Each structure stands twice: as C-alpha cells, then as structure tokens.
Amino acid sequence: MDETVKIPHYKLFINPMDLRELKRDVWIDAPIPAQLTVEGKKLEIDLSYRGSHIRKFLKKSYQVSFYKPKVYRGAKQIHLNAEYKDTSFIRNKLSFDFFADIGSLVPLSHHVFITLNGRAEGVYLEIESVDENFLKRRNLPDGAIFYAVDGDANFSLMSDLDKETKKSLELGYEKKWGISSDDYFLQELIFKINTISRADFEKEIIKYINVEKYLRWVAGIIFTANYDGFVHNYALYRNGETGLFEVIPWDYDATWGRDVNGKVMEADYVPIEGFNTLTARILDVAIFRKQYRNLLEEIMNQQFTVEYLSPKVEGLLQSIRPYVLQDPYKKEQINDFDKELEVILKFIEERKAYLKRKMNNLE
C-alpha cells in the first residue's frame, strides 16, 4: 500500500479450506477462524458474514469477533461494512458524524482498506459494535441494549411485516446486552406506548423514554432521509440509572439522496412527521411537537447547511479516493464516485427546501 494514504490497511488471512466453508453458504452465521493484522499487530479472530440482503452482493461485509486477545482497542467485536451500494462509500459515516453533531449517541466509525490473503478487497467502513463496551467507552451507566432486527421494531402492537397483532411485545428486537429481567422493561415500553391514554401521554411517557433525545434521533432520520430509520436500523439503550430508553442509529448508507439500491431518492420521500407509533404519539402532544419544530429549525440553521457539511463531505471523499482506485469492485466507477459530492450537496439543498415548506405541519 502507498504510505501516503491516510486510512488503515487491514490484512485478513484465512485458511483456504475455511474460506471455502465461508463461501459455501452466505446465510450461515457460524464464524470461521481467521487472522487480522493491523499496524503490524496480529490478532486471532472469528469471522462471519453480516447483514441480510447485502450478503448477496459480490463484495461481502463482515463481523469480526476478537479471539486472542478477547478485547482489542476497547472492543470485543467490530463490523466491517462493504458499503457496496453506496457510490460514495461515505453516507454511513457522514450520517453517524451528523447524528453526533446534533447530540445523539452513535457508534464510532472510520474507513479502512482490506486485503484478503494478499488480494485487495477494497474500501470498508469499520463500525463500532453497540454493546457493553460501547457504554464503557463513553462512561455511560450500564443498561440493556436491544437491536432492532426487522420492521417489527415499530413501537406498535401490530406487526409491520404481516399487519396482524404481534404474538410477542419483543418482536423485532434481539437483546445484545443485559439480563433476563431487562426483557420486561422492553415489553413494558411497547405496552405503555400503545395503551397510555391521550390525556395522560405527555406526563406518563417521560417515565419510559428520554423524549428530548428521542426527538434528536427523529431529527437525524429526517435530515438524512433514512426511509427505514423509524422501524429498523437502530438500537435501544435503557440507561440503568435513569431507567429511560434512548435510541442509537445504525446502518445509514441509504441516505443523503440515495435509497437502499443506490438509486437517487427524491428529497420529499421521507415525511417531516416521520412514521412509527411512538413518533406519531409524541408529535400528537403540543409541547413535544413545538420542541421538535424548534429543534429542526436550530439544526437547519447550524448543522444542516451546505456551508457546514460541504467541507466534511469533501474531506471524507478525498481521504478515500486513492483507495477507491484500488478497490477491485469499484475502481471502474471512479467517475461516478467523483460526482457524489454534487449529488449529496444537491440533496441537502433540496431536502432543506422541502422541510422549510412543511414546517407549518408542526404548528
């Protein structure tokens, strides 16, 4: 690798027999043993494919669990995303940085270049696992973490998948960290969201959800325009000291003007009011709706501007461009990559114009 480039080089080594087993069935979650070398340090790891529909892509995404040592740089697990459908490679990273800028909890992320048994695999985004180490790194109180694994994580009693009453209040979630009794708090949350009366909702919901932080999460989805963001692509963290749930964004490549297939998405595709049961109920409360409107206006004047975001977008694109030229799956599309700055900045302008037009909906 060229010593002048800025992003880390991760060297993956897999026994050919194990690699054949990994490739035999992309839907198998069982990990294989592998070795990862980072800055000269050799790490023994367990490796598996990650994601759902992305497993069918030519360029695979991986989940890495550290084996020896068990913890590396404060993490026991990391995710390596191929960002295969994102022409820019930066939408996930740009989204996480944006969420952080507006006051949300987010996983750390940075780009790396991966070789597998000496052959280039290309540009990847390393994403921090949202688990107990995520909490420790930020000196946050211990608490339960639940991943929203499918569309049933819609804060409703009705299934988003089959439109029938859910058979379990935990449907759509997978516990990443916590104890068995934490399941009760998730069940109680979903139950209360759907059964508190309209008259009591304002004073009761604040016993279960950090509303201010929830609205920041909603705002992040609205500005980045993540269509799946309201019923998927997030983690729930129950703060063990306050007892309140917070939401952590996850999987934000289909944003900033492109959909999950990498196609251009219209700036008005995600409505300003969002969608899911909890968001609808919170925005039904006048004081919360005003709080949300003020928050959108504040972010629109500060972080969601071309002036603020343009240098961030340009900096990310420039830092990975030398690697894109070495990515065997994407180097032939460098001309498309070079147009992404314009695509993203155009989206920001058009999305902002749409949101300004719709601000009266929140009065």
C-alpha positions, 0 to 999 in steps of 0.5 A: 500500500502507498504510505501516503494514504491516510486510512488503515490497511487491514490484512485478513488471512484465512485458511483456504479450506475455511474460506471455502466453508465461508463461501459455501453458504452466505446465510450461515452465521457460524464464524470461521477462524481467521487472522487480522493484522493491523499496524503490524499487530496480529490478532486471532479472530472469528469471522462471519458474514453480516447483514441480510440482503447485502450478503448477496452482493459480490463484495461481502461485509463482515463481523469480526469477533476478537479471539486472542486477545478477547478485547482489542482497542476497547472492543470485543467485536467490530463490523466491517461494512462493504458499503457496496451500494453506496457510490460514495462509500461515505453516507454511513459515516457522514450520517453517524458524524451528523447524528453526533453533531446534533447530540445523539449517541452513535457508534464510532466509525472510520474507513479502512482498506482490506486485503484478503490473503494478499488480494485487495478487497477494497474500501470498508467502513469499520463500525463500532459494535453497540454493546457493553463496551460501547457504554464503557467507552463513553462512561455511560451507566450500564443498561440493556441494549436491544437491536432492532432486527426487522420492521417489527421494531415499530413501537406498535402492537401490530406487526409491520411485516404481516399487519396482524397483532404481534404474538410477542411485545419483543418482536423485532428486537434481539437483546445484545446486552443485559439480563433476563429481567431487562426483557420486561422493561422492553415489553413494558415500553411497547405496552405503555406506548400503545395503551397510555391514554391521550390525556395522560401521554405527555406526563406518563411517557417521560417515565419510559423514554428520554423524549428530548433525545428521542426527538434528536434521533427523529431529527437525524432520520429526517435530515438524512432521509433514512426511509427505514430509520423509524422501524429498523436500523437502530438500537435501544439503550435503557440507561440503568440509572435513569431507567429511560430508553434512548435510541442509537442509529445504525446502518445509514448508507441509504441516505443523503439522496440515495435509497437502499439500491443506490438509486437517487431518492427524491428529497420529499420521500421521507415525511417531516412527521416521520412514521412509527407509533411512538413518533406519531404519539409524541408529535400528537402532544403540543409541547413535544411537537413545538420542541421538535419544530424548534429543534429542526429549525436550530439544526437547519440553521447550524448543522444542516447547511451546505456551508457546514457539511460541504467541507466534511463531505469533501474531506471524507471523499478525498481521504478515500479516493486513492483507495477507491482506485484500488478497490477491485469492485469499484475502481471502474466507477471512479467517475461516478464516485467523483460526482457524489459530492454534487449529488449529496450537496444537491440533496441537502439543498433540496431536502432543506427546501422541502422541510422549510415548506412543511414546517407549518405541519408542526404548528 
